[in-house]
Amino acid sequence: MKILDMLVPMKIEGLKVTLGVFLVTLVFSIPLAVIVALLRRSNNKAISGVTATYIYIMRGTPLLLQLMFIFFG
């Protein structure tokens, strides 16, 4: 029972961190997605093409690889 009493506060703290990361991600990802979608639908071929390339790269590479590029520059 002592171990369970020690683990519950750690689990609650981890849940708080997880929910915080989720909310921050949600706040930034939805506006970014709307902007990218609007740029993709643009009548300007250059803007639409650059946005299509961005989407192609983001869809085609694994998330871990993207995170490594962001983290290591």
PQR file of N, CA, C, O and H, with PARSE charges and radii, in Angstrom:
ATOM      1  N   MET A   1       0.816  -1.189   0.000 -0.4000 1.5000
ATOM      2  CA  MET A   1       0.000   0.000   0.000 -0.0000 2.0000
ATOM      3  C   MET A   1       0.863   1.257   0.000  0.5500 1.7000
ATOM      4  O   MET A   1       0.455   2.285  -0.540 -0.5500 1.4000
ATOM      5  N   LYS A   2       2.057   1.189   0.602 -0.4000 1.5000
ATOM      6  CA  LYS A   2       2.922   2.355   0.642 -0.0000 2.0000
ATOM      7  C   LYS A   2       3.370   2.747  -0.763  0.5500 1.7000
ATOM      8  O   LYS A   2       3.456   3.931  -1.089 -0.5500 1.4000
ATOM      9  H   LYS A   2       2.389   0.354   1.040  0.4000 1.0000
ATOM     10  N   ILE A   3       3.653   1.749  -1.585 -0.4000 1.5000
ATOM     11  CA  ILE A   3       4.102   2.036  -2.950 -0.0000 2.0000
ATOM     12  C   ILE A   3       2.986   2.719  -3.731  0.5500 1.7000
ATOM     13  O   ILE A   3       3.234   3.675  -4.466 -0.5500 1.4000
ATOM     14  H   ILE A   3       3.584   0.787  -1.320  0.4000 1.0000
ATOM     15  N   LEU A   4       1.770   2.238  -3.574 -0.4000 1.5000
ATOM     16  CA  LEU A   4       0.629   2.844  -4.261 -0.0000 2.0000
ATOM     17  C   LEU A   4       0.418   4.282  -3.801  0.5500 1.7000
ATOM     18  O   LEU A   4       0.101   5.157  -4.606 -0.5500 1.4000
ATOM     19  H   LEU A   4       1.568   1.461  -2.977  0.4000 1.0000
ATOM     20  N   ASP A   5       0.596   4.521  -2.510 -0.4000 1.5000
ATOM     21  CA  ASP A   5       0.460   5.884  -1.988 -0.0000 2.0000
ATOM     22  C   ASP A   5       1.523   6.814  -2.567  0.5500 1.7000
ATOM     23  O   ASP A   5       1.279   8.010  -2.726 -0.5500 1.4000
ATOM     24  H   ASP A   5       0.854   3.810  -1.856  0.4000 1.0000
ATOM     25  N   MET A   6       2.698   6.274  -2.882 -0.4000 1.5000
ATOM     26  CA  MET A   6       3.753   7.088  -3.486 -0.0000 2.0000
ATOM     27  C   MET A   6       3.498   7.323  -4.974  0.5500 1.7000
ATOM     28  O   MET A   6       3.835   8.383  -5.502 -0.5500 1.4000
ATOM     29  H   MET A   6       2.896   5.302  -2.754  0.4000 1.0000
ATOM     30  N   LEU A   7       2.913   6.354  -5.640 -0.4000 1.5000
ATOM     31  CA  LEU A   7       2.742   6.440  -7.087 -0.0000 2.0000
ATOM     32  C   LEU A   7       1.586   7.339  -7.512  0.5500 1.7000
ATOM     33  O   LEU A   7       1.656   7.967  -8.569 -0.5500 1.4000
ATOM     34  H   LEU A   7       2.639   5.493  -5.211  0.4000 1.0000
ATOM     35  N   VAL A   8       0.544   7.412  -6.725 -0.4000 1.5000
ATOM     36  CA  VAL A   8      -0.631   8.197  -7.108 -0.0000 2.0000
ATOM     37  C   VAL A   8      -0.292   9.675  -7.313  0.5500 1.7000
ATOM     38  O   VAL A   8      -0.713  10.238  -8.324 -0.5500 1.4000
ATOM     39  H   VAL A   8       0.487   6.902  -5.867  0.4000 1.0000
ATOM     40  N   PRO A   9       0.445  10.336  -6.413 -0.5600 1.5000
ATOM     41  CA  PRO A   9       0.790  11.744  -6.679  0.2800 2.0000
ATOM     42  C   PRO A   9       1.651  11.918  -7.936  0.5500 1.7000
ATOM     43  O   PRO A   9       1.504  12.900  -8.663 -0.5500 1.4000
ATOM     44  N   MET A  10       2.542  10.967  -8.184 -0.4000 1.5000
ATOM     45  CA  MET A  10       3.371  11.058  -9.393 -0.0000 2.0000
ATOM     46  C   MET A  10       2.517  10.895 -10.643  0.5500 1.7000
ATOM     47  O   MET A  10       2.739  11.583 -11.639 -0.5500 1.4000
ATOM     48  H   MET A  10       2.663  10.169  -7.593  0.4000 1.0000
ATOM     49  N   LYS A  11       1.558  10.003 -10.601 -0.4000 1.5000
ATOM     50  CA  LYS A  11       0.656   9.818 -11.744 -0.0000 2.0000
ATOM     51  C   LYS A  11      -0.181  11.071 -11.989  0.5500 1.7000
ATOM     52  O   LYS A  11      -0.387  11.463 -13.137 -0.5500 1.4000
ATOM     53  H   LYS A  11       1.378   9.443  -9.792  0.4000 1.0000
ATOM     54  N   ILE A  12      -0.656  11.691 -10.932 -0.4000 1.5000
ATOM     55  CA  ILE A  12      -1.449  12.917 -11.071 -0.0000 2.0000
ATOM     56  C   ILE A  12      -0.588  14.034 -11.649  0.5500 1.7000
ATOM     57  O   ILE A  12      -1.050  14.791 -12.503 -0.5500 1.4000
ATOM     58  H   ILE A  12      -0.488  11.372  -9.999  0.4000 1.0000
ATOM     59  N   GLU A  13       0.655  14.145 -11.192 -0.4000 1.5000
ATOM     60  CA  GLU A  13       1.565  15.163 -11.730 -0.0000 2.0000
ATOM     61  C   GLU A  13       1.850  14.905 -13.211  0.5500 1.7000
ATOM     62  O   GLU A  13       1.890  15.840 -14.010 -0.5500 1.4000
ATOM     63  H   GLU A  13       1.030  13.531 -10.498  0.4000 1.0000
ATOM     64  N   GLY A  14       2.045  13.651 -13.570 -0.4000 1.5000
ATOM     65  CA  GLY A  14       2.252  13.306 -14.976 -0.0000 2.0000
ATOM     66  C   GLY A  14       1.034  13.618 -15.827  0.5500 1.7000
ATOM     67  O   GLY A  14       1.169  14.056 -16.969 -0.5500 1.4000
ATOM     68  H   GLY A  14       2.012  12.891 -12.921  0.4000 1.0000
ATOM     69  N   LEU A  15      -0.144  13.398 -15.287 -0.4000 1.5000
ATOM     70  CA  LEU A  15      -1.380  13.724 -15.999 -0.0000 2.0000
ATOM     71  C   LEU A  15      -1.492  15.224 -16.235  0.5500 1.7000
ATOM     72  O   LEU A  15      -1.923  15.653 -17.305 -0.5500 1.4000
ATOM     73  H   LEU A  15      -0.255  13.042 -14.359  0.4000 1.0000
ATOM     74  N   LYS A  16      -1.105  16.026 -15.243 -0.4000 1.5000
ATOM     75  CA  LYS A  16      -1.129  17.484 -15.402 -0.0000 2.0000
ATOM     76  C   LYS A  16      -0.191  17.928 -16.521  0.5500 1.7000
ATOM     77  O   LYS A  16      -0.549  18.769 -17.347 -0.5500 1.4000
ATOM     78  H   LYS A  16      -0.754  15.677 -14.373  0.4000 1.0000
ATOM     79  N   VAL A  17       1.006  17.358 -16.541 -0.4000 1.5000
ATOM     80  CA  VAL A  17       1.976  17.716 -17.582 -0.0000 2.0000
ATOM     81  C   VAL A  17       1.458  17.300 -18.952  0.5500 1.7000
ATOM     82  O   VAL A  17       1.555  18.065 -19.912 -0.5500 1.4000
ATOM     83  H   VAL A  17       1.297  16.676 -15.871  0.4000 1.0000
ATOM     84  N   THR A  18       0.913  16.102 -19.047 -0.4000 1.5000
ATOM     85  CA  THR A  18       0.388  15.610 -20.318 -0.0000 2.0000
ATOM     86  C   THR A  18      -0.745  16.487 -20.828  0.5500 1.7000
ATOM     87  O   THR A  18      -0.777  16.827 -22.010 -0.5500 1.4000
ATOM     88  H   THR A  18       0.834  15.481 -18.268  0.4000 1.0000
ATOM     89  N   LEU A  19      -1.667  16.855 -19.961 -0.4000 1.5000
ATOM     90  CA  LEU A  19      -2.769  17.726 -20.372 -0.0000 2.0000
ATOM     91  C   LEU A  19      -2.270  19.113 -20.764  0.5500 1.7000
ATOM     92  O   LEU A  19      -2.805  19.727 -21.687 -0.5500 1.4000
ATOM     93  H   LEU A  19      -1.641  16.579 -19.001  0.4000 1.0000
ATOM     94  N   GLY A  20      -1.252  19.609 -20.072 -0.4000 1.5000
ATOM     95  CA  GLY A  20      -0.670  20.901 -20.428 -0.0000 2.0000
ATOM     96  C   GLY A  20      -0.039  20.881 -21.810  0.5500 1.7000
ATOM     97  O   GLY A  20      -0.239  21.801 -22.603 -0.5500 1.4000
ATOM     98  H   GLY A  20      -0.817  19.110 -19.322  0.4000 1.0000
ATOM     99  N   VAL A  21       0.720  19.836 -22.099 -0.4000 1.5000
ATOM    100  CA  VAL A  21       1.335  19.697 -23.425 -0.0000 2.0000
ATOM    101  C   VAL A  21       0.256  19.568 -24.488  0.5500 1.7000
ATOM    102  O   VAL A  21       0.376  20.152 -25.565 -0.5500 1.4000
ATOM    103  H   VAL A  21       0.882  19.088 -21.455  0.4000 1.0000
ATOM    104  N   PHE A  22      -0.789  18.817 -24.201 -0.4000 1.5000
ATOM    105  CA  PHE A  22      -1.889  18.658 -25.143 -0.0000 2.0000
ATOM    106  C   PHE A  22      -2.550  19.994 -25.459  0.5500 1.7000
ATOM    107  O   PHE A  22      -2.814  20.297 -26.622 -0.5500 1.4000
ATOM    108  H   PHE A  22      -0.887  18.343 -23.326  0.4000 1.0000
ATOM    109  N   LEU A  23      -2.816  20.790 -24.436 -0.4000 1.5000
ATOM    110  CA  LEU A  23      -3.487  22.078 -24.649 -0.0000 2.0000
ATOM    111  C   LEU A  23      -2.608  23.052 -25.430  0.5500 1.7000
ATOM    112  O   LEU A  23      -3.099  23.761 -26.308 -0.5500 1.4000
ATOM    113  H   LEU A  23      -2.601  20.545 -23.491  0.4000 1.0000
ATOM    114  N   VAL A  24      -1.321  23.092 -25.118 -0.4000 1.5000
ATOM    115  CA  VAL A  24      -0.407  23.973 -25.860 -0.0000 2.0000
ATOM    116  C   VAL A  24      -0.339  23.547 -27.320  0.5500 1.7000
ATOM    117  O   VAL A  24      -0.371  24.387 -28.219 -0.5500 1.4000
ATOM    118  H   VAL A  24      -0.922  22.516 -24.405  0.4000 1.0000
ATOM    119  N   THR A  25      -0.245  22.253 -27.550 -0.4000 1.5000
ATOM    120  CA  THR A  25      -0.206  21.738 -28.919 -0.0000 2.0000
ATOM    121  C   THR A  25      -1.487  22.077 -29.661  0.5500 1.7000
ATOM    122  O   THR A  25      -1.443  22.463 -30.829 -0.5500 1.4000
ATOM    123  H   THR A  25      -0.219  21.571 -26.820  0.4000 1.0000
ATOM    124  N   LEU A  26      -2.609  21.939 -29.007 -0.4000 1.5000
ATOM    125  CA  LEU A  26      -3.898  22.241 -29.624 -0.0000 2.0000
ATOM    126  C   LEU A  26      -4.002  23.713 -29.992  0.5500 1.7000
ATOM    127  O   LEU A  26      -4.478  24.053 -31.076 -0.5500 1.4000
ATOM    128  H   LEU A  26      -2.645  21.626 -28.058  0.4000 1.0000
ATOM    129  N   VAL A  27      -3.561  24.585 -29.098 -0.4000 1.5000
ATOM    130  CA  VAL A  27      -3.649  26.029 -29.333 -0.0000 2.0000
ATOM    131  C   VAL A  27      -2.804  26.442 -30.538  0.5500 1.7000
ATOM    132  O   VAL A  27      -3.199  27.334 -31.290 -0.5500 1.4000
ATOM    133  H   VAL A  27      -3.175  24.309 -28.217  0.4000 1.0000
ATOM    134  N   PHE A  28      -1.655  25.809 -30.729 -0.4000 1.5000
ATOM    135  CA  PHE A  28      -0.785  26.193 -31.837 -0.0000 2.0000
ATOM    136  C   PHE A  28      -1.086  25.438 -33.130  0.5500 1.7000
ATOM    137  O   PHE A  28      -0.887  25.981 -34.217 -0.5500 1.4000
ATOM    138  H   PHE A  28      -1.335  25.085 -30.118  0.4000 1.0000
ATOM    139  N   SER A  29      -1.557  24.206 -33.035 -0.4000 1.5000
ATOM    140  CA  SER A  29      -1.728  23.404 -34.249 -0.0000 2.0000
ATOM    141  C   SER A  29      -2.973  23.775 -35.049  0.5500 1.7000
ATOM    142  O   SER A  29      -2.941  23.740 -36.279 -0.5500 1.4000
ATOM    143  H   SER A  29      -1.718  23.765 -32.152  0.4000 1.0000
ATOM    144  N   ILE A  30      -4.050  24.122 -34.390 -0.4000 1.5000
ATOM    145  CA  ILE A  30      -5.274  24.452 -35.127 -0.0000 2.0000
ATOM    146  C   ILE A  30      -5.111  25.723 -35.960  0.5500 1.7000
ATOM    147  O   ILE A  30      -5.465  25.708 -37.139 -0.5500 1.4000
ATOM    148  H   ILE A  30      -4.076  24.150 -33.391  0.4000 1.0000
ATOM    149  N   PRO A  31      -4.589  26.830 -35.400 -0.5600 1.5000
ATOM    150  CA  PRO A  31      -4.373  28.003 -36.264  0.2800 2.0000
ATOM    151  C   PRO A  31      -3.377  27.736 -37.390  0.5500 1.7000
ATOM    152  O   PRO A  31      -3.563  28.220 -38.507 -0.5500 1.4000
ATOM    153  N   LEU A  32      -2.320  26.970 -37.108 -0.4000 1.5000
ATOM    154  CA  LEU A  32      -1.354  26.637 -38.158 -0.0000 2.0000
ATOM    155  C   LEU A  32      -2.021  25.840 -39.271  0.5500 1.7000
ATOM    156  O   LEU A  32      -1.765  26.091 -40.449 -0.5500 1.4000
ATOM    157  H   LEU A  32      -2.169  26.576 -36.201  0.4000 1.0000
ATOM    158  N   ALA A  33      -2.866  24.892 -38.917 -0.4000 1.5000
ATOM    159  CA  ALA A  33      -3.562  24.091 -39.922 -0.0000 2.0000
ATOM    160  C   ALA A  33      -4.495  24.945 -40.770  0.5500 1.7000
ATOM    161  O   ALA A  33      -4.587  24.747 -41.982 -0.5500 1.4000
ATOM    162  H   ALA A  33      -3.074  24.689 -37.960  0.4000 1.0000
ATOM    163  N   VAL A  34      -5.182  25.886 -40.149 -0.4000 1.5000
ATOM    164  CA  VAL A  34      -6.081  26.770 -40.902 -0.0000 2.0000
ATOM    165  C   VAL A  34      -5.278  27.634 -41.873  0.5500 1.7000
ATOM    166  O   VAL A  34      -5.669  27.800 -43.029 -0.5500 1.4000
ATOM    167  H   VAL A  34      -5.107  26.047 -39.165  0.4000 1.0000
ATOM    168  N   ILE A  35      -4.161  28.180 -41.406 -0.4000 1.5000
ATOM    169  CA  ILE A  35      -3.322  29.010 -42.277 -0.0000 2.0000
ATOM    170  C   ILE A  35      -2.782  28.200 -43.445  0.5500 1.7000
ATOM    171  O   ILE A  35      -2.823  28.661 -44.586 -0.5500 1.4000
ATOM    172  H   ILE A  35      -3.844  28.045 -40.467  0.4000 1.0000
ATOM    173  N   VAL A  36      -2.281  27.008 -43.180 -0.4000 1.5000
ATOM    174  CA  VAL A  36      -1.746  26.160 -44.254 -0.0000 2.0000
ATOM    175  C   VAL A  36      -2.847  25.788 -45.240  0.5500 1.7000
ATOM    176  O   VAL A  36      -2.611  25.778 -46.448 -0.5500 1.4000
ATOM    177  H   VAL A  36      -2.248  26.633 -42.253  0.4000 1.0000
ATOM    178  N   ALA A  37      -4.029  25.485 -44.752 -0.4000 1.5000
ATOM    179  CA  ALA A  37      -5.139  25.142 -45.650 -0.0000 2.0000
ATOM    180  C   ALA A  37      -5.522  26.322 -46.533  0.5500 1.7000
ATOM    181  O   ALA A  37      -5.787  26.149 -47.722 -0.5500 1.4000
ATOM    182  H   ALA A  37      -4.220  25.493 -43.771  0.4000 1.0000
ATOM    183  N   LEU A  38      -5.553  27.517 -45.957 -0.4000 1.5000
ATOM    184  CA  LEU A  38      -5.887  28.698 -46.758 -0.0000 2.0000
ATOM    185  C   LEU A  38      -4.801  28.996 -47.788  0.5500 1.7000
ATOM    186  O   LEU A  38      -5.104  29.369 -48.922 -0.5500 1.4000
ATOM    187  H   LEU A  38      -5.339  27.657 -44.990  0.4000 1.0000
ATOM    188  N   LEU A  39      -3.547  28.834 -47.400 -0.4000 1.5000
ATOM    189  CA  LEU A  39      -2.456  29.053 -48.354 -0.0000 2.0000
ATOM    190  C   LEU A  39      -2.484  28.011 -49.471  0.5500 1.7000
ATOM    191  O   LEU A  39      -2.178  28.326 -50.621 -0.5500 1.4000
ATOM    192  H   LEU A  39      -3.301  28.532 -46.479  0.4000 1.0000
ATOM    193  N   ARG A  40      -2.844  26.788 -49.140 -0.4000 1.5000
ATOM    194  CA  ARG A  40      -2.903  25.719 -50.151 -0.0000 2.0000
ATOM    195  C   ARG A  40      -3.992  26.000 -51.176  0.5500 1.7000
ATOM    196  O   ARG A  40      -3.846  25.646 -52.346 -0.5500 1.4000
ATOM    197  H   ARG A  40      -3.092  26.533 -48.205  0.4000 1.0000
ATOM    198  N   ARG A  41      -5.067  26.622 -50.756 -0.4000 1.5000
ATOM    199  CA  ARG A  41      -6.179  26.925 -51.660 -0.0000 2.0000
ATOM    200  C   ARG A  41      -5.993  28.243 -52.403  0.5500 1.7000
ATOM    201  O   ARG A  41      -6.880  28.672 -53.142 -0.5500 1.4000
ATOM    202  H   ARG A  41      -5.186  26.909 -49.805  0.4000 1.0000
ATOM    203  N   SER A  42      -4.850  28.880 -52.212 -0.4000 1.5000
ATOM    204  CA  SER A  42      -4.575  30.170 -52.833 -0.0000 2.0000
ATOM    205  C   SER A  42      -4.543  30.051 -54.358  0.5500 1.7000
ATOM    206  O   SER A  42      -4.158  29.016 -54.902 -0.5500 1.4000
ATOM    207  H   SER A  42      -4.130  28.531 -51.612  0.4000 1.0000
ATOM    208  N   ASN A  43      -4.952  31.124 -55.038 -0.4000 1.5000
ATOM    209  CA  ASN A  43      -4.891  31.154 -56.498 -0.0000 2.0000
ATOM    210  C   ASN A  43      -3.478  31.417 -57.000  0.5500 1.7000
ATOM    211  O   ASN A  43      -3.179  31.165 -58.167 -0.5500 1.4000
ATOM    212  H   ASN A  43      -5.265  31.965 -54.595  0.4000 1.0000
ATOM    213  N   ASN A  44      -2.610  31.919 -56.134 -0.4000 1.5000
ATOM    214  CA  ASN A  44      -1.221  32.159 -56.487 -0.0000 2.0000
ATOM    215  C   ASN A  44      -0.496  30.810 -56.566  0.5500 1.7000
ATOM    216  O   ASN A  44      -0.421  30.078 -55.579 -0.5500 1.4000
ATOM    217  H   ASN A  44      -2.853  32.123 -55.186  0.4000 1.0000
ATOM    218  N   LYS A  45       0.035  30.491 -57.752 -0.4000 1.5000
ATOM    219  CA  LYS A  45       0.663  29.177 -57.970 -0.0000 2.0000
ATOM    220  C   LYS A  45       1.899  28.986 -57.094  0.5500 1.7000
ATOM    221  O   LYS A  45       2.148  27.880 -56.615 -0.5500 1.4000
ATOM    222  H   LYS A  45      -0.025  31.085 -58.554  0.4000 1.0000
ATOM    223  N   ALA A  46       2.676  30.048 -56.879 -0.4000 1.5000
ATOM    224  CA  ALA A  46       3.893  29.922 -56.076 -0.0000 2.0000
ATOM    225  C   ALA A  46       3.554  29.592 -54.624  0.5500 1.7000
ATOM    226  O   ALA A  46       4.143  28.686 -54.035 -0.5500 1.4000
ATOM    227  H   ALA A  46       2.473  30.946 -57.268  0.4000 1.0000
ATOM    228  N   ILE A  47       2.615  30.321 -54.058 -0.4000 1.5000
ATOM    229  CA  ILE A  47       2.222  30.077 -52.661 -0.0000 2.0000
ATOM    230  C   ILE A  47       1.606  28.693 -52.517  0.5500 1.7000
ATOM    231  O   ILE A  47       1.925  27.961 -51.580 -0.5500 1.4000
ATOM    232  H   ILE A  47       2.137  31.057 -54.537  0.4000 1.0000
ATOM    233  N   SER A  48       0.734  28.339 -53.434 -0.4000 1.5000
ATOM    234  CA  SER A  48       0.092  27.031 -53.389 -0.0000 2.0000
ATOM    235  C   SER A  48       1.121  25.909 -53.548  0.5500 1.7000
ATOM    236  O   SER A  48       1.028  24.875 -52.885 -0.5500 1.4000
ATOM    237  H   SER A  48       0.475  28.934 -54.195  0.4000 1.0000
ATOM    238  N   GLY A  49       2.096  26.118 -54.425 -0.4000 1.5000
ATOM    239  CA  GLY A  49       3.130  25.101 -54.645 -0.0000 2.0000
ATOM    240  C   GLY A  49       4.027  24.908 -53.438  0.5500 1.7000
ATOM    241  O   GLY A  49       4.346  23.777 -53.071 -0.5500 1.4000
ATOM    242  H   GLY A  49       2.171  26.958 -54.963  0.4000 1.0000
ATOM    243  N   VAL A  50       4.439  26.014 -52.815 -0.4000 1.5000
ATOM    244  CA  VAL A  50       5.279  25.919 -51.613 -0.0000 2.0000
ATOM    245  C   VAL A  50       4.512  25.224 -50.494  0.5500 1.7000
ATOM    246  O   VAL A  50       5.066  24.392 -49.775 -0.5500 1.4000
ATOM    247  H   VAL A  50       4.180  26.932 -53.113  0.4000 1.0000
ATOM    248  N   THR A  51       3.252  25.565 -50.353 -0.4000 1.5000
ATOM    249  CA  THR A  51       2.430  24.935 -49.319 -0.0000 2.0000
ATOM    250  C   THR A  51       2.228  23.449 -49.606  0.5500 1.7000
ATOM    251  O   THR A  51       2.255  22.631 -48.687 -0.5500 1.4000
ATOM    252  H   THR A  51       2.802  26.241 -50.936  0.4000 1.0000
ATOM    253  N   ALA A  52       2.027  23.100 -50.869 -0.4000 1.5000
ATOM    254  CA  ALA A  52       1.873  21.691 -51.238 -0.0000 2.0000
ATOM    255  C   ALA A  52       3.152  20.913 -50.933  0.5500 1.7000
ATOM    256  O   ALA A  52       3.094  19.769 -50.483 -0.5500 1.4000
ATOM    257  H   ALA A  52       2.006  23.765 -51.616  0.4000 1.0000
ATOM    258  N   THR A  53       4.306  21.534 -51.178 -0.4000 1.5000
ATOM    259  CA  THR A  53       5.581  20.884 -50.864 -0.0000 2.0000
ATOM    260  C   THR A  53       5.724  20.680 -49.358  0.5500 1.7000
ATOM    261  O   THR A  53       6.160  19.619 -48.911 -0.5500 1.4000
ATOM    262  H   THR A  53       4.354  22.463 -51.544  0.4000 1.0000
ATOM    263  N   TYR A  54       5.359  21.694 -48.579 -0.4000 1.5000
ATOM    264  CA  TYR A  54       5.401  21.583 -47.119 -0.0000 2.0000
ATOM    265  C   TYR A  54       4.516  20.425 -46.645  0.5500 1.7000
ATOM    266  O   TYR A  54       4.933  19.620 -45.812 -0.5500 1.4000
ATOM    267  H   TYR A  54       5.005  22.555 -48.943  0.4000 1.0000
ATOM    268  N   ILE A  55       3.312  20.349 -47.173 -0.4000 1.5000
ATOM    269  CA  ILE A  55       2.386  19.280 -46.786 -0.0000 2.0000
ATOM    270  C   ILE A  55       2.943  17.916 -47.181  0.5500 1.7000
ATOM    271  O   ILE A  55       2.857  16.960 -46.411 -0.5500 1.4000
ATOM    272  H   ILE A  55       2.973  21.003 -47.850  0.4000 1.0000
ATOM    273  N   TYR A  56       3.512  17.827 -48.378 -0.4000 1.5000
ATOM    274  CA  TYR A  56       4.088  16.572 -48.868 -0.0000 2.0000
ATOM    275  C   TYR A  56       5.217  16.101 -47.947  0.5500 1.7000
ATOM    276  O   TYR A  56       5.305  14.919 -47.615 -0.5500 1.4000
ATOM    277  H   TYR A  56       3.582  18.604 -49.003  0.4000 1.0000
ATOM    278  N   ILE A  57       6.075  17.034 -47.541 -0.4000 1.5000
ATOM    279  CA  ILE A  57       7.199  16.676 -46.668 -0.0000 2.0000
ATOM    280  C   ILE A  57       6.697  16.265 -45.286  0.5500 1.7000
ATOM    281  O   ILE A  57       7.174  15.279 -44.723 -0.5500 1.4000
ATOM    282  H   ILE A  57       6.003  17.995 -47.811  0.4000 1.0000
ATOM    283  N   MET A  58       5.743  17.007 -44.737 -0.4000 1.5000
ATOM    284  CA  MET A  58       5.235  16.692 -43.400 -0.0000 2.0000
ATOM    285  C   MET A  58       4.502  15.348 -43.376  0.5500 1.7000
ATOM    286  O   MET A  58       4.581  14.616 -42.389 -0.5500 1.4000
ATOM    287  H   MET A  58       5.355  17.808 -45.194  0.4000 1.0000
ATOM    288  N   ARG A  59       3.810  15.032 -44.429 -0.4000 1.5000
ATOM    289  CA  ARG A  59       3.098  13.749 -44.487 -0.0000 2.0000
ATOM    290  C   ARG A  59       4.043  12.590 -44.757  0.5500 1.7000
ATOM    291  O   ARG A  59       3.804  11.469 -44.308 -0.5500 1.4000
ATOM    292  H   ARG A  59       3.746  15.627 -45.231  0.4000 1.0000
ATOM    293  N   GLY A  60       5.121  12.862 -45.493 -0.4000 1.5000
ATOM    294  CA  GLY A  60       5.987  11.784 -45.964 -0.0000 2.0000
ATOM    295  C   GLY A  60       7.120  11.398 -45.042  0.5500 1.7000
ATOM    296  O   GLY A  60       7.767  10.375 -45.267 -0.5500 1.4000
ATOM    297  H   GLY A  60       5.315  13.773 -45.857  0.4000 1.0000
ATOM    298  N   THR A  61       7.381  12.183 -44.008 -0.4000 1.5000
ATOM    299  CA  THR A  61       8.485  11.847 -43.112 -0.0000 2.0000
ATOM    300  C   THR A  61       7.943  11.401 -41.759  0.5500 1.7000
ATOM    301  O   THR A  61       6.911  11.895 -41.305 -0.5500 1.4000
ATOM    302  H   THR A  61       6.855  13.014 -43.825  0.4000 1.0000
ATOM    303  N   PRO A  62       8.638  10.472 -41.120 -0.5600 1.5000
ATOM    304  CA  PRO A  62       8.202  10.022 -39.796  0.2800 2.0000
ATOM    305  C   PRO A  62       8.289  11.154 -38.768  0.5500 1.7000
ATOM    306  O   PRO A  62       9.149  12.029 -38.864 -0.5500 1.4000
ATOM    307  N   LEU A  63       7.406  11.122 -37.806 -0.4000 1.5000
ATOM    308  CA  LEU A  63       7.352  12.163 -36.783 -0.0000 2.0000
ATOM    309  C   LEU A  63       8.658  12.244 -36.005  0.5500 1.7000
ATOM    310  O   LEU A  63       9.114  13.338 -35.675 -0.5500 1.4000
ATOM    311  H   LEU A  63       6.707  10.411 -37.729  0.4000 1.0000
ATOM    312  N   LEU A  64       9.262  11.103 -35.711 -0.4000 1.5000
ATOM    313  CA  LEU A  64      10.514  11.112 -34.957 -0.0000 2.0000
ATOM    314  C   LEU A  64      11.611  11.835 -35.732  0.5500 1.7000
ATOM    315  O   LEU A  64      12.411  12.558 -35.138 -0.5500 1.4000
ATOM    316  H   LEU A  64       8.892  10.214 -35.979  0.4000 1.0000
ATOM    317  N   LEU A  65      11.658  11.652 -37.035 -0.4000 1.5000
ATOM    318  CA  LEU A  65      12.636  12.350 -37.866 -0.0000 2.0000
ATOM    319  C   LEU A  65      12.379  13.853 -37.856  0.5500 1.7000
ATOM    320  O   LEU A  65      13.326  14.636 -37.786 -0.5500 1.4000
ATOM    321  H   LEU A  65      11.008  11.064 -37.518  0.4000 1.0000
ATOM    322  N   GLN A  66      11.138  14.262 -37.924 -0.4000 1.5000
ATOM    323  CA  GLN A  66      10.797  15.685 -37.854 -0.0000 2.0000
ATOM    324  C   GLN A  66      11.227  16.276 -36.513  0.5500 1.7000
ATOM    325  O   GLN A  66      11.770  17.380 -36.463 -0.5500 1.4000
ATOM    326  H   GLN A  66      10.369  13.626 -37.981  0.4000 1.0000
ATOM    327  N   LEU A  67      10.985  15.548 -35.436 -0.4000 1.5000
ATOM    328  CA  LEU A  67      11.382  16.025 -34.114 -0.0000 2.0000
ATOM    329  C   LEU A  67      12.894  16.149 -33.999  0.5500 1.7000
ATOM    330  O   LEU A  67      13.389  17.080 -33.365 -0.5500 1.4000
ATOM    331  H   LEU A  67      10.544  14.651 -35.477  0.4000 1.0000
ATOM    332  N   MET A  68      13.635  15.224 -34.603 -0.4000 1.5000
ATOM    333  CA  MET A  68      15.095  15.314 -34.583 -0.0000 2.0000
ATOM    334  C   MET A  68      15.572  16.541 -35.340  0.5500 1.7000
ATOM    335  O   MET A  68      16.487  17.228 -34.885 -0.5500 1.4000
ATOM    336  H   MET A  68      13.233  14.467 -35.119  0.4000 1.0000
ATOM    337  N   PHE A  69      14.964  16.834 -36.499 -0.4000 1.5000
ATOM    338  CA  PHE A  69      15.337  18.029 -37.253 -0.0000 2.0000
ATOM    339  C   PHE A  69      15.047  19.294 -36.449  0.5500 1.7000
ATOM    340  O   PHE A  69      15.844  20.232 -36.462 -0.5500 1.4000
ATOM    341  H   PHE A  69      14.221  16.276 -36.869  0.4000 1.0000
ATOM    342  N   ILE A  70      13.931  19.326 -35.763 -0.4000 1.5000
ATOM    343  CA  ILE A  70      13.579  20.502 -34.963 -0.0000 2.0000
ATOM    344  C   ILE A  70      14.519  20.636 -33.766  0.5500 1.7000
ATOM    345  O   ILE A  70      14.988  21.733 -33.462 -0.5500 1.4000
ATOM    346  H   ILE A  70      13.283  18.564 -35.753  0.4000 1.0000
ATOM    347  N   PHE A  71      14.792  19.530 -33.096 -0.4000 1.5000
ATOM    348  CA  PHE A  71      15.605  19.573 -31.878 -0.0000 2.0000
ATOM    349  C   PHE A  71      17.067  19.893 -32.171  0.5500 1.7000
ATOM    350  O   PHE A  71      17.675  20.719 -31.490 -0.5500 1.4000
ATOM    351  H   PHE A  71      14.412  18.639 -33.343  0.4000 1.0000
ATOM    352  N   PHE A  72      17.633  19.234 -33.190 -0.4000 1.5000
ATOM    353  CA  PHE A  72      19.054  19.404 -33.489 -0.0000 2.0000
ATOM    354  C   PHE A  72      19.323  20.499 -34.509  0.5500 1.7000
ATOM    355  O   PHE A  72      20.480  20.781 -34.819 -0.5500 1.4000
ATOM    356  H   PHE A  72      17.140  18.563 -33.743  0.4000 1.0000
ATOM    357  N   GLY A  73      18.284  21.115 -35.028 -0.4000 1.5000
ATOM    358  CA  GLY A  73      18.460  22.248 -35.942 -0.0000 2.0000
ATOM    359  C   GLY A  73      18.602  21.784 -37.326  0.5500 1.7000
ATOM    360  O   GLY A  73      18.760  22.597 -38.237 -0.5500 1.4000
ATOM    361  H   GLY A  73      17.343  20.886 -34.776  0.4000 1.0000
TER
END
